[in-house]
Amino acid sequence: MRKIFLYLYPIKEYASMFLFHDDKLYDEWNVKRPLPILNECIKKRYRDNGYQVIYALYPDKEIFGIIPKEEDKVIYTDILFSENSAIDDNGKEKKDFTPKYPNEQLLIKQLGDIEELVIGGYHFSDCVKRVGEMALAMGINTIIDLDLTDLFFNLYRQEDYFNIEEYNPEKFKRQMMKHDLRYGEEVALEQFNFVYSSPVYGFDKECKKTK
């Protein structure tokens, strides 16, 4: 049985939504580039701690922003990116579009026998959540590392919070709640619970560090 860190859909179309449009701006504004930090996080949190790192991709897309190692693995969805995207090949919005999601069960079955599953990638409240909930339904011990979802591109710049070597759900909860504390702790907690109510986020049970 294995421990796996599964990173969903590291493709240019998703990553580019969170990157500066001009790479030189990182230097001009003295902002650390996110992708090298993301790669280091995957290494220190998971690869160095006995997890096999696996990336899920659409078969019509190449990996972007992540530097796979020889021991890493890539698995593929049963649909093309074009079936999930609201934008056509000419860059125009599709009319009356309904996205088609990958079959989460088929994706998870490609992982083989699993003792523990941690999931990151795009997007925390949609595809990542869907895959995580399916894994839980299949009886797999599963949690989402919310630091390493699309939320990463904001969180990594918060030096008082972000720890490159571990994910601490309780610390994440405090970080997310503090923006609403001006309305009172009860309101902040209610808002947090509304957004992070899925059991795959791990806040319905005792929080533990993931590293």
Phi, psi and omega per residue, in radians:
M1 nan 2.540 -2.998
R2 -2.218 2.771 2.964
K3 -1.742 2.314 -3.058
I4 -2.253 2.386 2.888
F5 -1.859 2.043 -3.097
L6 -1.857 2.113 3.128
Y7 -1.935 2.096 -3.012
L8 -1.586 2.215 2.846
Y9 1.009 0.946 3.068
P10 -1.348 1.411 -3.110
I11 -2.112 2.803 -3.051
K12 -1.072 -0.674 -3.083
E13 -1.039 -0.636 3.135
Y14 -1.432 -0.841 -3.079
A15 -1.074 -0.665 -3.066
S16 -1.093 -0.410 3.118
M17 -1.142 -0.355 -3.033
F18 -2.013 0.019 3.141
L19 -1.746 2.655 3.032
F20 -1.062 2.453 -3.084
H21 -1.149 -0.429 3.116
D22 -2.151 2.048 -3.062
D23 -1.046 -0.502 -3.123
K24 -1.129 -0.366 -3.128
L25 -1.122 -0.485 3.095
Y26 -1.044 -0.703 3.111
D27 -1.295 -0.758 -3.093
E28 -1.122 -0.605 -3.100
W29 -1.745 0.081 3.117
N30 0.978 0.854 3.118
V31 -1.978 2.323 3.112
K32 -1.176 2.433 3.087
R33 -1.217 2.335 -3.012
P34 -1.303 -0.630 -2.965
L35 -1.160 -0.695 3.041
P36 -1.061 -0.627 3.112
I37 -1.192 -0.704 3.092
L38 -1.038 -0.798 3.116
N39 -1.084 -0.695 3.141
E40 -1.181 -0.653 3.088
C41 -1.071 -0.814 3.133
I42 -1.027 -0.709 3.129
K43 -1.142 -0.922 -3.004
K44 -1.299 -0.636 -3.113
R45 -1.360 -0.602 -2.943
Y46 -2.178 -1.044 -3.067
R47 -1.009 -0.746 -3.123
D48 -1.295 -0.168 -3.113
N49 -1.984 0.464 2.978
G50 1.501 0.148 3.067
Y51 -1.544 2.425 2.929
Q52 -1.412 2.290 -3.131
V53 -1.649 2.178 -3.108
I54 -2.239 2.388 3.124
Y55 -1.958 2.376 3.048
A56 -1.782 2.262 -3.104
L57 -2.266 2.706 2.885
Y58 -1.313 2.466 -3.080
P59 -1.139 -0.291 3.135
D60 -1.742 0.240 -3.139
K61 -2.287 2.678 3.082
E62 -1.810 2.733 3.133
I63 -1.169 2.490 -3.099
F64 -2.449 2.378 3.024
G65 1.464 -0.261 3.120
I66 -1.963 2.427 3.091
I67 -1.860 1.718 -3.115
P68 -1.186 2.592 3.014
K69 -1.714 2.880 -3.054
E70 -1.014 -0.600 -3.089
E71 -1.445 -0.139 3.108
D72 -1.298 2.944 -3.091
K73 -2.392 2.623 3.062
V74 -2.055 2.326 3.000
I75 -2.077 2.878 -3.002
Y76 -2.225 2.595 3.070
T77 -1.317 2.916 3.116
D78 -1.593 0.045 3.104
I79 -2.234 2.859 3.063
L80 -1.527 2.747 3.079
F81 -1.030 -0.641 -3.102
S82 -1.072 -0.437 3.115
E83 -1.362 -0.311 -3.096
N84 -1.818 -0.257 -3.036
S85 -1.649 2.413 3.099
A86 -1.440 -0.037 -3.131
I87 -1.914 2.323 -3.132
D88 -1.469 -3.116 -3.075
D89 -1.136 -0.323 3.123
N90 -1.654 0.109 3.118
G91 1.428 0.208 -3.120
K92 -1.789 2.618 -3.134
E93 -1.266 2.319 3.123
K94 -1.286 2.468 3.119
K95 -1.437 2.455 3.083
D96 0.874 0.789 -3.045
F97 -1.500 2.340 2.985
T98 -2.109 2.062 -3.081
P99 -1.156 2.555 3.051
K100 -1.845 2.221 -3.107
Y101 -1.646 2.614 3.012
P102 -1.057 2.689 3.055
N103 -1.316 1.868 -3.050
E104 -1.113 -0.642 -3.113
Q105 -1.149 -0.738 3.105
L106 -1.137 -0.614 3.116
L107 -1.130 -0.817 -3.101
I108 -1.165 -0.621 -3.139
K109 -1.089 -0.446 3.104
Q110 -1.221 -0.239 -3.121
L111 -1.365 -0.361 -3.108
G112 1.390 -2.759 -3.124
D113 -1.254 2.323 -3.046
I114 -2.307 2.330 2.994
E115 -1.567 -0.681 -3.113
E116 -2.599 2.390 -3.135
L117 -2.195 2.176 3.004
V118 -2.017 2.373 -3.054
I119 -2.125 2.433 2.982
G120 -2.372 -3.069 3.066
G121 2.031 -2.761 -3.063
Y122 -1.879 2.289 -0.135
H123 -2.105 2.610 -2.911
F124 -1.056 -0.605 -3.057
S125 -1.708 0.077 -3.093
D126 -2.240 -1.719 -3.046
C127 -1.077 -0.745 -3.132
V128 -1.090 -0.783 3.114
K129 -1.088 -0.765 -3.121
R130 -1.073 -0.793 3.139
V131 -1.157 -0.735 3.131
G132 -1.086 -0.748 3.137
E133 -1.155 -0.614 3.070
M134 -1.156 -0.728 3.116
A135 -1.066 -0.745 3.086
L136 -1.065 -0.750 -3.141
A137 -1.107 -0.450 3.112
M138 -1.531 0.105 3.069
G139 1.485 0.302 -3.113
I140 -1.666 2.332 3.070
N141 -1.168 1.866 -2.927
T142 -2.329 2.463 2.992
I143 -2.561 2.683 3.078
I144 -1.726 2.246 2.977
D145 -1.453 1.664 -3.044
L146 -1.145 -0.435 3.053
D147 -1.033 -0.555 -3.016
L148 -1.882 0.455 2.941
T149 -1.706 -2.829 3.065
D150 -1.094 -0.314 3.064
L151 -1.129 -0.361 -3.122
F152 -0.913 -0.687 -2.982
F153 -1.187 -0.275 2.977
N154 -1.717 -0.772 -3.011
L155 -1.161 -0.601 -3.025
Y156 -1.129 -0.364 -3.139
R157 -1.521 -0.094 -3.126
Q158 -1.629 1.532 -2.976
E159 -1.107 -0.451 3.119
D160 -1.327 -0.175 -3.126
Y161 -2.001 -0.866 -2.859
F162 -1.297 2.252 3.068
N163 -2.085 2.004 -3.024
I164 -1.128 -0.352 -3.020
E165 -1.706 -0.195 -3.117
E166 -2.735 2.711 3.006
Y167 -1.888 2.196 3.140
N168 -2.064 1.797 -3.073
P169 -1.012 -0.657 -3.135
E170 -1.153 -0.674 3.082
K171 -1.170 -0.689 3.076
F172 -1.046 -0.765 -3.132
K173 -1.051 -0.795 3.121
R174 -1.086 -0.686 -3.132
Q175 -1.121 -0.752 -3.121
M176 -1.242 -0.579 -3.092
M177 -1.337 -0.453 -2.973
K178 -1.119 -0.431 3.137
H179 -1.240 -0.409 -3.121
D180 -1.814 0.013 -3.078
L181 -1.151 -0.358 3.117
R182 -1.140 -0.310 3.077
Y183 -1.636 0.001 -3.115
G184 1.889 2.629 -3.084
E185 -1.124 -0.633 -3.132
E186 -1.108 -0.749 3.108
V187 -1.157 -0.744 3.140
A188 -1.077 -0.737 3.133
L189 -1.182 -0.709 3.114
E190 -1.075 -0.739 3.130
Q191 -1.155 -0.754 3.119
F192 -1.066 -0.831 -3.111
N193 -1.105 -0.546 3.106
F194 -1.141 -0.765 -3.085
V195 -1.339 -0.646 -2.989
Y196 -2.015 0.735 -3.083
S197 -1.390 -0.361 -3.101
S198 -1.087 2.370 3.132
P199 -1.069 -0.371 -3.113
V200 -1.239 -0.300 3.051
Y201 -1.341 -0.322 3.012
G202 1.511 0.157 -3.080
F203 -1.585 0.000 3.075
D204 -1.625 0.076 3.110
K205 -2.465 3.091 -3.102
E206 -1.053 2.210 -3.130
C207 -1.284 2.492 3.063
K208 -2.392 2.663 3.114
K209 -1.243 2.535 3.076
T210 -2.063 2.072 -3.095
K211 -2.672 nan nan
